[in-house]
Amino acid sequence: RHCIVTGKGLSTSVAGDLSYFYVDIRDIFGNTSQLRSQSFQVNLVGPKRDGKRVLEDVQRTHLAASGVWECEYKATVTGAYQLHLTLGGKDMPGSPFYITAVPDLLSIPHCTCTGKGLQGTL
């Protein structure tokens, strides 16, 4: 089978935003394959949080007109991720993909200030 995997979501992501990539699975003659979602597996493994690896959910939607699978995920933690794509238990071309999730825009309500210099006066 010939697999083509494309999309910005294969290399970078903004934590909290949806990221996309596309999987086009074809037979040896270049015909669009009508494989069901169980035929290929997607596993997105992120950095550690609270001592455990973050596993993100990846949604897959079959775009029937083109035969391409649209895949979307939302990284919840900044850092390095590995995206594993397999077909019939074998890695698809380029898998695993190495993704970097970067922080979103700063949010003042989520910022904290700490330290002795913040208490009392000089």
N, CA, C and O of each residue as an XYZ file, in Angstrom:
488
protein
N       0.848     -1.186      0.000
C       0.000      0.000      0.000
C       0.882      1.234      0.000
O       1.988      1.223      0.541
N       0.391      2.281     -0.602
C       1.094      3.548     -0.634
C       0.355      4.514      0.273
O      -0.849      4.726      0.126
N       1.085      5.096      1.211
C       0.492      6.017      2.170
C       1.147      7.376      2.024
O       2.370      7.479      1.926
N       0.337      8.406      2.010
C       0.833      9.778      1.970
C       0.279     10.479      3.192
O      -0.934     10.536      3.392
N       1.180     11.017      4.015
C       0.782     11.705      5.234
C       1.263     13.142      5.123
O       2.451     13.384      4.911
N       0.341     14.108      5.265
C       0.685     15.516      5.104
C       0.003     16.352      6.178
O      -0.912     15.886      6.857
N       0.459     17.591      6.323
C      -0.205     18.544      7.215
C       0.737     19.177      8.219
O       1.724     18.571      8.636
N       0.416     20.412      8.603
C       1.229     21.154      9.569
C       1.262     20.469     10.927
O       2.241     20.590     11.664
N       0.201     19.754     11.258
C       0.116     19.094     12.555
C       1.097     17.958     12.739
O       1.144     17.350     13.809
N       1.886     17.657     11.711
C       2.908     16.604     11.815
C       4.210     17.124     12.407
O       5.100     16.338     12.733
N       4.333     18.454     12.552
C       5.592     18.996     13.066
C       5.417     19.981     14.206
O       6.224     19.991     15.136
N       4.381     20.813     14.157
C       4.182     21.794     15.222
C       2.722     21.856     15.633
O       1.819     21.479     14.886
N       2.527     22.345     16.846
C       1.188     22.495     17.402
C       1.238     23.605     18.444
O       2.274     23.836     19.066
N       0.120     24.284     18.629
C      -0.010     25.261     19.708
C      -0.873     24.604     20.776
O      -1.996     24.183     20.501
N      -0.346     24.517     21.994
C      -1.087     23.863     23.082
C      -2.463     24.506     23.230
O      -2.577     25.726     23.338
N      -3.489     23.688     23.236
C      -4.859     24.158     23.394
C      -5.589     24.400     22.085
O      -6.812     24.542     22.086
N      -4.871     24.451     20.962
C      -5.492     24.654     19.647
C      -5.559     23.325     18.894
O      -4.742     22.432     19.118
N      -6.544     23.206     18.000
C      -6.620     22.015     17.173
C      -5.525     22.028     16.117
O      -5.242     23.068     15.521
N      -4.919     20.890     15.889
C      -3.913     20.703     14.847
C      -4.396     19.589     13.937
O      -5.076     18.664     14.382
N      -4.041     19.680     12.654
C      -4.558     18.737     11.667
C      -3.443     18.094     10.859
O      -2.395     18.696     10.622
N      -3.691     16.852     10.439
C      -2.880     16.192      9.428
C      -3.798     15.252      8.652
O      -4.910     14.949      9.084
N      -3.312     14.800      7.502
C      -4.144     14.016      6.598
C      -3.425     12.732      6.201
O      -2.214     12.727      5.982
N      -4.187     11.646      6.112
C      -3.640     10.347      5.737
C      -4.370      9.870      4.487
O      -5.586      9.675      4.490
N      -3.603      9.688      3.426
C      -4.147      9.227      2.147
C      -3.565      7.831      1.894
O      -2.377      7.692      1.605
N      -4.405      6.807      2.005
C      -3.964      5.420      1.844
C      -4.417      4.926      0.477
O      -5.605      4.956      0.154
N      -3.451      4.468     -0.323
C      -3.745      4.011     -1.682
C      -3.194      2.606     -1.891
O      -2.288      2.169     -1.182
N      -3.750      1.908     -2.869
C      -3.237      0.580     -3.206
C      -2.012      0.716     -4.113
O      -1.600      1.831     -4.431
N      -1.438     -0.393     -4.524
C      -0.204     -0.349     -5.314
C      -0.402      0.259     -6.706
O       0.570      0.592     -7.385
N      -1.656      0.401     -7.126
C      -1.952      1.010     -8.419
C      -2.316      2.483     -8.301
O      -2.625      3.133     -9.300
N      -2.280      3.016     -7.067
C      -2.598      4.422     -6.845
C      -4.058      4.716     -6.627
O      -4.453      5.879     -6.547
N      -4.887      3.655     -6.527
C      -6.312      3.844     -6.281
C      -6.553      4.155     -4.815
O      -5.881      3.619     -3.934
N      -7.523      5.032     -4.563
C      -7.884      5.367     -3.196
C      -8.399      4.129     -2.482
O      -9.265      3.420     -2.993
N      -7.867      3.880     -1.312
C      -8.278      2.726     -0.524
C      -9.514      3.072      0.293
O      -9.662      4.203      0.757
N     -10.383      2.117      0.463
C     -11.589      2.318      1.254
C     -11.464      1.623      2.614
O     -12.441      1.096      3.148
N     -10.255      1.632      3.158
C     -10.026      0.995      4.460
C     -10.827      1.677      5.554
O     -11.053      2.886      5.518
N     -11.244      0.902      6.505
C     -11.954      1.461      7.655
C     -10.949      1.988      8.668
O      -9.762      1.670      8.599
N     -11.424      2.789      9.602
C     -10.522      3.435     10.560
C      -9.741      2.429     11.393
O      -8.656      2.750     11.877
N     -10.269      1.210     11.573
C      -9.562      0.200     12.353
C      -8.307     -0.288     11.632
O      -7.435     -0.896     12.252
N      -8.209     -0.027     10.330
C      -7.080     -0.508      9.545
C      -5.791      0.220      9.869
O      -4.706     -0.347      9.738
N      -5.899      1.486     10.296
C      -4.686      2.190     10.694
C      -4.853      2.746     12.102
O      -5.949      3.132     12.508
N      -3.766      2.779     12.824
C      -3.785      3.217     14.217
C      -2.995      4.512     14.365
O      -1.994      4.728     13.682
N      -3.462      5.361     15.264
C      -2.818      6.634     15.554
C      -2.569      6.696     17.051
O      -3.476      6.466     17.851
N      -1.328      7.009     17.426
C      -0.961      7.088     18.837
C      -0.106      8.332     19.025
O       0.982      8.433     18.458
N      -0.598      9.286     19.825
C       0.117     10.542     20.076
C       0.568     10.559     21.531
O      -0.249     10.643     22.447
N       1.882     10.479     21.729
C       2.467     10.404     23.064
C       3.212     11.702     23.343
O       4.072     12.118     22.567
N       2.872     12.332     24.455
C       3.464     13.620     24.790
C       4.446     13.558     25.942
O       4.840     12.479     26.382
N       4.836     14.728     26.425
C       5.787     14.807     27.538
C       5.145     14.320     28.839
O       3.944     14.059     28.899
N       5.958     14.207     29.856
C       5.437     13.761     31.156
C       4.740     14.900     31.877
O       5.182     16.049     31.844
N       3.639     14.555     32.529
C       2.913     15.479     33.417
C       2.591     14.679     34.663
O       1.975     13.615     34.588
N       3.007     15.191     35.803
C       2.803     14.493     37.073
C       3.381     13.080     37.037
O       2.802     12.150     37.597
N       4.532     12.928     36.370
C       5.231     11.650     36.336
C       4.713     10.640     35.327
O       5.252      9.539     35.222
N       3.661     11.004     34.576
C       3.095     10.071     33.594
C       3.109     10.713     32.212
O       2.919     11.921     32.077
N       3.335      9.891     31.182
C       3.298     10.373     29.799
C       1.885     10.806     29.432
O       0.912     10.133     29.773
N       1.782     11.915     28.746
C       0.498     12.414     28.269
C       0.139     11.664     26.980
O       0.938     11.617     26.045
N      -1.041     11.090     26.934
C      -1.559     10.437     25.723
C      -2.732     11.278     25.226
O      -3.753     11.390     25.904
N      -2.586     11.859     24.057
C      -3.632     12.721     23.515
C      -4.543     11.924     22.586
O      -4.105     10.998     21.904
N      -5.805     12.301     22.576
C      -6.786     11.668     21.709
C      -6.688     12.270     20.316
O      -6.568     13.487     20.174
N      -6.738     11.437     19.293
C      -6.715     11.893     17.899
C      -8.020     11.454     17.243
O      -8.327     10.263     17.178
N      -8.783     12.431     16.759
C     -10.041     12.148     16.069
C      -9.752     11.943     14.587
O      -8.948     12.664     13.997
N     -10.419     10.945     13.988
C     -10.250     10.658     12.561
C     -11.593     10.753     11.859
O     -12.595     10.206     12.320
N     -11.595     11.462     10.728
C     -12.805     11.604      9.927
C     -12.483     11.213      8.495
O     -11.541     11.737      7.901
N     -13.259     10.296      7.939
C     -13.043      9.860      6.557
C     -13.745     10.834      5.619
O     -14.962     11.003      5.684
N     -12.974     11.467      4.754
C     -13.538     12.380      3.766
C     -13.881     11.549      2.537
O     -13.044     11.342      1.658
N     -15.111     11.082      2.490
C     -15.535     10.075      1.512
C     -15.248     10.467      0.063
O     -14.871      9.613     -0.741
N     -15.419     11.729     -0.279
C     -15.241     12.141     -1.673
C     -13.807     11.906     -2.154
O     -13.593     11.519     -3.303
N     -12.825     12.139     -1.277
C     -11.426     12.001     -1.688
C     -10.784     10.719     -1.182
O      -9.740     10.304     -1.684
N     -11.405     10.092     -0.190
C     -10.819      8.892      0.407
C      -9.746      9.186      1.435
O      -9.158      8.265      2.002
N      -9.488     10.443      1.678
C      -8.461     10.861      2.633
C      -9.058     10.883      4.036
O     -10.238     11.178      4.226
N      -8.212     10.564      5.012
C      -8.595     10.661      6.422
C      -8.070     11.965      6.991
O      -6.870     12.233      6.931
N      -8.965     12.781      7.546
C      -8.562     14.000      8.241
C      -8.411     13.642      9.714
O      -9.324     13.078     10.318
N      -7.267     13.969     10.286
C      -7.000     13.662     11.695
C      -6.759     14.958     12.442
O      -6.049     15.839     11.957
N      -7.354     15.075     13.633
C      -7.164     16.283     14.433
C      -6.871     15.912     15.875
O      -7.350     14.899     16.384
N      -6.079     16.747     16.518
C      -5.750     16.549     17.924
C      -5.535     17.900     18.571
O      -5.357     18.911     17.892
N      -5.553     17.904     19.892
C      -5.286     19.105     20.660
C      -4.240     18.762     21.715
O      -4.535     18.063     22.685
N      -3.024     19.253     21.523
C      -1.984     19.044     22.531
C      -2.353     19.857     23.767
O      -2.709     21.031     23.659
N      -2.269     19.242     24.923
C      -2.646     19.930     26.162
C      -1.446     20.391     26.975
O      -1.586     21.200     27.893
N      -0.273     19.881     26.641
C       0.949     20.201     27.368
C       1.996     20.630     26.349
O       2.105     20.023     25.284
N       2.771     21.673     26.663
C       3.849     22.062     25.761
C       4.992     21.059     25.864
O       5.191     20.427     26.902
N       5.734     20.924     24.775
C       6.878     20.018     24.786
C       6.909     19.124     23.562
O       6.240     19.378     22.560
N       7.705     18.069     23.672
C       7.934     17.152     22.552
C       6.924     16.005     22.559
O       6.674     15.386     23.593
N       6.355     15.738     21.399
C       5.405     14.647     21.198
C       5.935     13.711     20.118
O       6.732     14.108     19.268
N       5.479     12.468     20.168
C       5.733     11.511     19.097
C       4.388     11.019     18.583
O       3.537     10.568     19.349
N       4.217     11.115     17.272
C       2.995     10.657     16.625
C       3.327      9.384     15.859
O       4.118      9.401     14.916
N       2.716      8.285     16.274
C       2.941      6.986     15.637
C       1.731      6.653     14.768
O       0.600      6.637     15.252
N       1.972      6.387     13.490
C       0.929      5.972     12.552
C       1.301      4.601     12.020
O       2.382      4.415     11.460
N       0.404      3.644     12.196
C       0.680      2.293     11.716
C      -0.476      1.798     10.849
O      -1.630      2.188     11.031
N      -0.132      0.939      9.915
C      -1.103      0.299      9.037
C      -0.765     -1.180      9.023
O       0.321     -1.576      8.599
N      -1.694     -1.987      9.484
C      -1.441     -3.422      9.570
C      -0.283     -3.747     10.505
O       0.436     -4.723     10.294
N      -0.105     -2.925     11.539
C       0.952     -3.149     12.515
C       2.329     -2.651     12.098
O       3.294     -2.799     12.849
N       2.432     -2.058     10.899
C       3.717     -1.540     10.417
C       3.657     -0.025     10.326
O       2.620      0.551      9.997
N       4.797      0.618     10.627
C       4.854      2.078     10.554
C       4.566      2.578      9.149
O       5.046      2.014      8.165
N       3.771      3.647      9.065
C       3.564      4.330      7.787
C       4.826      5.140      7.487
O       5.614      5.405      8.395
N       5.032      5.542      6.214
C       6.217      6.327      5.864
C       6.343      7.578      6.725
O       5.396      8.356      6.846
N       7.528      7.768      7.328
C       7.794      8.940      8.167
C       7.481      8.745      9.634
O       7.896      9.555     10.462
N       6.762      7.693      9.977
C       6.378      7.448     11.366
C       7.539      6.814     12.134
O       8.211      5.927     11.607
N       7.783      7.255     13.367
C       7.029      8.282     14.094
C       7.396      9.693     13.638
O       8.507      9.954     13.176
N       6.415     10.599     13.787
C       6.628     12.010     13.513
C       6.922     12.695     14.846
O       6.339     12.345     15.872
N       7.821     13.663     14.826
C       8.213     14.374     16.042
C       7.600     15.769     16.002
O       7.895     16.572     15.117
N       6.747     16.035     16.974
C       5.964     17.272     17.020
C       6.385     18.083     18.238
O       6.625     17.535     19.313
N       6.471     19.388     18.055
C       6.736     20.285     19.173
C       5.489     21.112     19.431
O       5.014     21.827     18.548
N       4.959     21.013     20.646
C       3.809     21.825     21.051
C       4.342     23.041     21.795
O       5.042     22.910     22.799
N       4.002     24.224     21.294
C       4.462     25.474     21.886
C       3.325     26.115     22.681
O       2.157     25.795     22.461
N       3.663     27.023     23.608
C       2.610     27.669     24.405
C       1.732     28.571     23.546
O       2.161     29.100     22.521
N       0.503     28.726     23.991
C      -0.423     29.654     23.366
C      -0.094     31.060     23.866
O       0.888     31.249     24.584
N      -0.899     32.035     23.495
C      -0.715     33.399     23.984
C      -0.782     33.425     25.506
O      -1.454     32.597     26.122
N      -0.085     34.374     26.100
C      -0.100     34.488     27.558
C      -1.493     34.853     28.055
O      -2.229     35.588     27.397
N      -1.838     34.330     29.220
C      -3.127     34.603     29.847
C      -2.861     35.153     31.241
O      -2.449     34.415     32.135
N      -3.094     36.438     31.425
C      -2.815     37.099     32.706
C      -3.488     36.381     33.878
O      -2.838     36.210     34.909
N      -4.746     35.953     33.783
C      -5.371     35.270     34.929
C      -4.664     33.968     35.328
O      -4.835     33.494     36.451
N      -3.877     33.391     34.422
C      -3.189     32.147     34.726
C      -1.748     32.371     35.192
O      -1.021     31.405     35.420
N      -1.327     33.627     35.334
C       0.031     33.941     35.778
C       0.059     34.099     37.288
O      -0.909     34.571     37.884
N       1.158     33.709     37.906
C       1.326     33.868     39.350
C       2.678     34.516     39.629
O       3.629     34.362     38.864
N       2.741     35.230     40.722
C       3.972     35.851     41.185
C       4.251     35.322     42.591
O       3.359     35.313     43.440
N       5.460     34.889     42.835
C       5.831     34.383     44.146
C       7.211     34.903     44.539
O       7.979     35.366     43.697
N       7.503     34.819     45.810
C       8.829     35.184     46.297
C       8.750     36.164     47.451
O       7.754     36.868     47.622
N       9.818     36.201     48.245
C       9.868     37.068     49.431
C       9.817     38.535     49.055
O       9.316     39.348     49.831
N      10.322     38.894     47.886
C      10.332     40.290     47.467
C       8.957     40.876     47.253
O       8.816     42.092     47.132
N       7.945     40.039     47.205
C       6.572     40.511     47.007
C       5.866     40.815     48.324
O       4.747     41.328     48.317
N       6.500     40.507     49.453
C       5.874     40.687     50.759
C       6.507     41.877     51.481
O       7.727     42.041     51.463
N       5.684     42.695     52.108
C       6.196     43.796     52.908
C       6.759     44.915     52.056
O       6.632     44.912     50.831
N       7.378     45.864     52.722
C       7.997     46.996     52.043
C       9.444     47.116     52.436
O       9.855     46.532     53.439
N      10.219     47.841     51.692
C      11.637     48.049     51.984
C      11.855     49.104     53.010
O      12.998     49.395     53.363
